[in-house]
Amino acid sequence: MKTFDQRHAHEADDDEDDMVEIDRATERIPKKKLLKVMGELNSNKAPDGKNAERMSKTKNTTPLEKKLKQPKSERVSYRQESVGIAVMEYVQNLLYEDADVSGADIVPTFVEATVSPDLRRVVLFWIPMRLGSENQTVGKRKVEALKNRLTRQERWVRRSVTQHLNLKFKQQKEAKAEEARTLFEDEMKWLDEV
C-alpha cells in the first residue's frame, strides 16, 4: 500500500502561488506601533497606558532589584550550637593551660559562642576572671592587658583549634568583652517582664 506522499507526489503545489509575498525587511512600521513595541521591550521603564494597573510584575518585566533579607538571629541550628560549644570549651582549656605556664592570674572565661550559619566565623564572648581568688573585681588596666593578650594569641588559638578539632574550615575567632552576655541573664530578664 502506498503512503499519502507517494500517491500525491505528482501533484504540483499551487496553493503557495496565490499568496502575495511580503518583504518584512522593507516594510514600513507606523511610528505609534514602533514606539509601543519598543516600550514593551524596555523592561526598566514602569508600565504606562490603559493596562498599566493590570500588568503584573513578573521576573522578566521587573529590573533586577536587591531585596534585603531579614536576619534570623534567633534561629540557631544544631550544627552551629555544637561547633560553638566545642570551640568555646577547647579555647577555654587552651587559655587556662597557657595561663598556668605563663603565670598569669587573670584569664578570660568564655560565657557564650556565636557561630555564623556557614560555620566560618566564631565570636566568643568573655568576662575576666581571677584564678584561685574569691575577689573577682578586675581593674580596667588588667582588662585592657588581657584584651591585648587575646588579640596577640588569636592566630595561635586559631591554628591550634583547626589542628585539634576536626572541622572543615579554619574559623575566624573573635573575642568580645564589652558585649559579654549569658543565656541565664537573658532568661532572667524575660522572667522579670512576665
N, C-alpha and C positions, 0 to 999 in steps of 0.2 A: 504494500500500500504506500502511495506517495504522500509526502508531507505537504502542508499548505504552501510552503516556499517552492517546492518542486512543481506543484500544479500551476502556480501563478507566476512563474519565473519569466515567461514570455511576454507578460503584460507590461506596458510602459507606465511609469509613474508620472501621470499628467496632473495629478492633484496639486503638486507644488508649483506648477507653472501659473496657476490662477492668482497666486498671492503676489502682491507688489513688494519688491524688495526695498527695504528701508535701510539707508546707511546711517547708523546711530552716531558715528563719529562726526558727521557733518550736520546733524540735526540741531536746530536752534531750540534752546530751552528757554521758556519765559522766565523773566527776572524774578517774579514772585515765587515761582516754583523752585528755582535755583536757591534763593535765599532760605526758603523753608527747609529744603533738603540739607543745606549747609548748616543751618541752625540745629537740626536734629543730630548731625554728626558731631557738633561741638558739645561734648559732654560736660565741660566745665561751666557752661553757661546755665543759669537757672531757667527752668521751663517757663514759657510765657504763652499767651494766647488763650483760646477758648478752653483747651483741655489741660491747662496748667495744673489745676487743682486735682484733676483726676489721674494725672500721671504719677505712678508710684516710683519711688526711688529704689531702683534695684542696684545690684552690684555693678552693672555695666553703665548705668546712666550717671551715677554719682562719682565725683572725683575721689581720689584716694585721700582719706582723712585718718589721722592718727587718733584712735579712741583711747583715752586714758583708762587703764584698768584700776579698779579699786583694790587696794592691797587687803589681803585676807590674813591679817596678822594673828587672829585668834585661832586659826586652824593650823595645827601643828601635827605633822604626820608621825607615825611610829618611828620611821627611819630617822627623822630629824631629832626626835627626842632621844633615841638610843645612841646616836652618834654624839649628841651634845653631852649626854651623861658620861659616855666613855672618854671623850676628850677632857671633860672637866675633871674627872677622877684621876686620869693619868697625869695631867698637868699639875694638879694639886700635889700628888705624891712626888712628882719630879722636883717641884719647887721646895717642898719640905726637906727632901734629901739634900738639895743644894744649900738650903739654909743651915742644915746640920753641919755640912762640910765647911761652909764659909764662916760659920759662927754668927750669922745674923739672928737677931732676936725678934724682928718683926717680919712677918710673912703675909702674903695675900691669901685670903681664904675665899674661894670661889663659891658664890651663892646661886648663880644661875648661868646657864649657857643658852644662847640663841643661835640657831643654825639656819642658814638660808635654805630654801627648798631644793637647790641643786647640790647641797652639802659641800660647797666650796668655801664658804665663809662661816667662821665661828666667832661669836662675840662672847667673851667671858666677863661676867660682872663680879667684882670682888670687893671685899672690905679688908682693911688692915687688921691684923691680929697679932698680939704678943704671944710668944711661945713660953709656956711654963709660968705664966703670971696671971693673977686674978684681976689686976688692974689693966683693963683693956683700952684705956684712953691713950690715943697716939697723937703726938703733935703734928702740926702742919708740915714742918721741915722733914720729919721722918716719913710722912705720907708722900711728899714730893720725891724724897730719895728712893722710896720703894717703887714709885711710878717710873722713875728714870731707870732703875734696875730692871723692871719688867720690860721696858722698851729695848734695853740693851740685850736682854736674853731672848727676845722674840724669835730671832732666826734659829737659835739653838733649840728652843722649845718646838718650833715648827718642824725642824728636821727630825728631832727625836720622836715626836708624835707620829710622823709619817713612817719612820722605821719600825716602831714597835706596835702600832695599831695598823692592822691590815685594811687600810682604807684605799679607795680607788684614787682619790685626789689628794694633792698636797694642799691642805686648807690654809686659808689666811686667818690667823688668830689675832684677835684684838682684845685687849683687856681694858675695861672701863670701870673707873672707881666712883665717879660722881653720880652715875645713874644706877648704882647698885640697888637692886630691889629683890625681894624674895616673894615666892608664891604665898607664904604664910601671911605676910603683911598685906598682900592684895586681898586674900580671903578675909582677913580681919576687917579691912575697910569695907568690904562688901557686907559683912555681918553688922557693922555699925550702921550702915544705911538702912538695913531691913529692920 
